[in-house]
């Protein structure tokens, strides 16, 4: 089963399989399945052609995949262009939403760690 250019895993439950599409998480998958009238526990291979078309039709109305990625990147670019606080944090590759930076923020800053050494130097014996 393919939706929005993504192959949905056949062996997983449909509620989990839909999360393979960028922009669809568990809660949105639940609302899609409720709207289509499909049980969460069904596997994609058990769905009829009509059920698949219902899901496709609902997902077509939602912004997903490439369109969503483009929209997010254009929003970030706009913040950078107007040089607001959040934009400057994006430019500096620092956390944007108020997190601390003394520790943590490894995903944004990279895995560069400064190891602390003891203040003493070894004295060489002659």
Secondary structure by P-SEA (a helix, b strand, c coil): cccccccccccccccccccccccccaaaaaaaaaaaccccccccccccaaaaaaaaaaaaaccccaaaaaaaaaaaaaaaaaccaaaaaaaacccccccccccccccccccbbbbbcccccccccc
